[in-house]
Amino acid sequence: MKSNMAVPPGAASVLAVIALSGCASGPNPDDPYEDFNRQMFAFNDSLDKVVIEPVAHGYRVVTNEPIREGVGNLTDNLNEPLTFVNHVLQGQIPDAGATFGRFVLNTTIGIGGIFDPAAAMGIYRTKEDFGETLGKWGVQPGPYLVLPFLGSSNPRDLFGKGGDIALNPLNYPEFESDDEIRMGVAILGGLNAREGVIEAIEEVRNQIDPYTTVRRLYDRTRAQDIANAPIQPEETEKLSESELDF
């Protein structure tokens, strides 16, 4: 979904981790909060079925593929500054330069990012977040967590979300007057991403144990992201951040 639900303030994220740290239990050492996680998984899945998925189906009906592609390009372009910062923090200077070039090209020639001329020129998009940066710095993920609205996470990635908010240049005071626009684009981008995985999420729901399927996919995908390892072809159709937001 690397779409997503709105991220709450960093303080709320920290409190959530602190609250969970005092109630670890369960027989599975790889998933000490399994009881809590399954309850949150069921809550998020129910919310998706009742509210988000129907809206995503409606969005699919009233739009066509070129429009949805343009929306996806636009929201991806807005995340390029954050990817640039994390490339720099990880010492990936060539990738940082390519990301900067993509942002300039797509923001200008691509009309704010609606089109992706950079890809046509062979400058393909990468995506990095602060959770990945922490992982590359050696910070361990900690136990798997499923949080209300946010979905799959872990203490490192949850802290990373707060870091992404702080590091993203688009959140600087100079852009405060654009809050409504950014919120609207974020909601539209999340809806656009959810529409793109309607079938994939349904496939996950048809698994014998959807919760375990999502947990394993999340852990594996984050490890691959941090190692910059390629995702196997058979997994590509199943994996996305939107899908993991149960």
C-alpha positions in Angstrom: 0.0 0.0 0.0 5.2 1.3 0.2 -0.9 4.2 0.3 -1.8 4.7 2.9 -3.9 5.8 5.9 -3.0 9.1 7.5 -0.1 8.8 10.0 -1.0 10.1 13.5 1.3 12.4 15.4 4.6 11.0 16.4 3.7 11.2 20.1 0.8 8.9 19.6 3.0 6.4 17.9 5.5 6.4 20.8 2.7 5.9 23.3 1.4 3.0 21.3 4.8 1.3 21.5 5.2 2.0 25.2 1.7 0.6 25.9 2.5 -2.6 24.0 5.9 -3.0 25.7 4.2 -3.9 29.0 1.9 -6.6 27.7 4.0 -9.1 25.7 2.5 -12.5 25.9 1.8 -15.6 23.8 3.5 -18.8 22.8 5.0 -17.6 19.5 8.4 -15.9 20.1 8.3 -14.4 16.6 5.0 -12.7 17.3 4.7 -12.0 21.1 1.7 -9.7 20.6 -0.3 -12.1 18.4 -3.5 -11.8 20.3 -3.5 -8.0 20.1 -2.3 -8.1 16.5 -5.1 -10.4 15.4 -7.7 -8.2 17.1 -6.3 -5.1 15.3 -6.1 -7.1 12.0 -9.7 -8.0 12.3 -10.7 -4.4 13.1 -8.7 -3.0 10.1 -10.0 -5.7 7.8 -13.6 -5.0 8.8 -13.2 -1.3 8.4 -11.7 -1.9 4.9 -14.6 -4.1 3.9 -17.3 -1.7 5.1 -15.8 1.6 4.1 -12.6 1.7 2.1 -13.1 -1.2 -0.3 -16.6 0.0 -1.5 -15.2 3.5 -2.1 -12.3 2.0 -4.0 -14.7 0.1 -6.2 -16.6 3.3 -6.8 -13.4 5.1 -7.6 -12.6 2.4 -10.2 -16.0 2.9 -11.8 -15.8 6.7 -12.2 -12.2 6.8 -13.4 -10.2 5.1 -16.2 -6.6 3.7 -16.2 -4.9 6.8 -17.5 -6.4 8.9 -14.8 -5.4 6.5 -12.1 -1.9 6.2 -13.5 -1.6 10.0 -13.4 -2.8 10.1 -9.8 -0.3 7.5 -8.8 2.5 9.4 -10.6 1.5 12.6 -8.8 1.6 11.0 -5.3 4.8 9.1 -6.1 6.4 12.4 -7.2 5.5 14.1 -3.9 7.4 11.4 -2.1 10.6 11.9 -4.1 12.1 14.5 -1.7 11.7 12.0 1.2 13.4 9.3 -0.8 16.2 11.7 -1.7 16.8 12.5 2.0 16.9 8.8 2.9 19.3 8.0 0.0 21.6 10.7 1.4 21.4 9.3 4.9 22.2 5.8 3.6 25.2 7.1 1.7 23.6 6.3 -1.7 24.7 9.4 -3.4 24.2 8.2 -7.0 20.7 7.1 -6.2 20.1 10.4 -4.4 21.2 12.3 -7.6 18.9 10.2 -9.8 16.0 10.8 -7.4 16.6 14.6 -7.5 16.8 14.5 -11.3 13.5 12.5 -11.4 11.8 15.1 -9.2 12.9 18.0 -11.2 12.0 16.4 -14.6 8.6 15.1 -13.5 7.7 18.3 -11.6 8.4 20.5 -14.6 8.1 18.6 -17.9 5.8 16.0 -16.2 3.3 18.8 -15.1 3.7 18.5 -11.4 4.4 14.7 -11.6 1.2 13.7 -13.4 3.4 12.2 -16.1 6.7 10.4 -15.7 9.1 11.5 -18.4 12.0 10.6 -16.2 11.2 6.9 -16.5 10.9 7.3 -20.3 14.5 8.6 -20.2 15.6 5.6 -18.2 15.7 7.2 -14.7 13.5 4.9 -12.8 11.9 5.5 -9.4 13.4 4.1 -6.2 11.7 4.4 -2.8 13.3 4.7 0.6 11.9 5.6 4.0 13.4 6.2 7.4 12.5 2.8 8.7 14.7 1.4 5.9 17.4 3.8 6.8 17.3 2.7 10.4 17.5 -0.9 9.2 20.6 -0.2 7.1 22.1 1.5 10.2 21.7 -1.8 12.1 18.6 -1.1 14.1 16.6 -4.3 14.7 12.9 -4.3 13.8 11.5 -5.6 17.1 8.3 -7.5 17.3 5.6 -7.5 14.6 2.8 -5.0 15.3 -0.6 -4.5 13.8 -1.9 -1.0 14.6 -5.4 0.4 14.1 -5.7 2.2 10.8 -1.9 1.9 10.1 -1.8 -1.8 9.7 1.4 -3.8 9.7 4.5 -2.3 11.4 7.1 -2.9 14.1 8.7 -0.5 16.6 11.6 0.4 14.2 9.2 1.2 11.3 6.7 3.0 13.5 9.5 5.3 14.8 10.6 5.6 11.1 7.1 6.9 10.2 7.7 9.8 12.6 11.1 10.3 11.2 9.6 10.5 7.7 7.3 13.2 8.8 10.2 15.2 10.3 12.5 14.6 7.3 10.0 15.3 4.5 10.8 18.8 3.1 7.1 19.1 2.1 6.2 19.2 5.8 8.4 22.2 6.5 6.8 25.5 7.7 7.3 27.1 4.2 4.5 24.8 2.9 2.0 25.2 5.8 -0.4 27.1 3.6 -0.7 24.0 1.4 -2.0 21.7 4.2 -5.4 21.2 2.6 -3.9 20.4 -0.8 -1.5 17.9 0.7 -4.3 16.2 2.7 -6.5 16.0 -0.4 -3.7 14.5 -2.5 -2.8 12.0 0.3 -6.4 10.8 0.5 -6.7 10.6 -3.2 -3.4 8.8 -3.4 -4.4 6.3 -0.8 -7.7 5.6 -2.5 -5.9 5.2 -5.8 -3.4 2.7 -4.3 -6.3 0.7 -2.7 -8.1 0.5 -6.0 -4.9 -1.0 -7.5 -4.8 -3.9 -5.1 -8.5 -4.9 -4.9 -7.8 -8.3 -6.4 -4.6 -8.9 -4.5 -6.2 -8.2 -1.2 -9.1 -10.5 -2.0 -6.5 -13.2 -2.8 -5.0 -12.7 0.6 -8.4 -12.9 2.3 -8.9 -16.3 0.6 -5.8 -17.7 2.3 -6.3 -20.3 5.1 -4.9 -17.7 7.7 -4.8 -14.2 6.2 -3.2 -12.8 9.3 -0.1 -15.1 9.1 0.1 -14.6 5.4 0.3 -10.8 5.8 2.7 -11.0 8.7 5.2 -13.1 6.8 4.9 -11.0 3.6 5.4 -7.8 5.6 8.5 -9.2 7.4 10.0 -10.6 4.2 9.3 -7.5 2.1 10.8 -5.1 4.7 13.9 -7.3 5.0 14.2 -7.3 1.2 13.7 -3.5 1.0 16.5 -3.0 3.6 18.9 -5.4 1.8 17.9 -3.9 -1.6 17.1 -7.5 -2.6 14.8 -8.1 -5.6 11.3 -9.4 -4.8 10.6 -12.8 -6.4 8.3 -12.6 -9.5 5.6 -14.7 -7.9 5.4 -12.3 -5.0 5.3 -9.1 -7.0 1.6 -9.4 -7.8 0.8 -9.9 -4.1 2.9 -7.3 -2.4 2.1 -3.7 -1.8 1.9 -1.4 1.2 -1.8 -0.9 0.7 -2.3 -4.7 0.8 -0.4 -4.9 4.1 -2.6 -2.3 5.8 -5.0 -4.8 7.3 
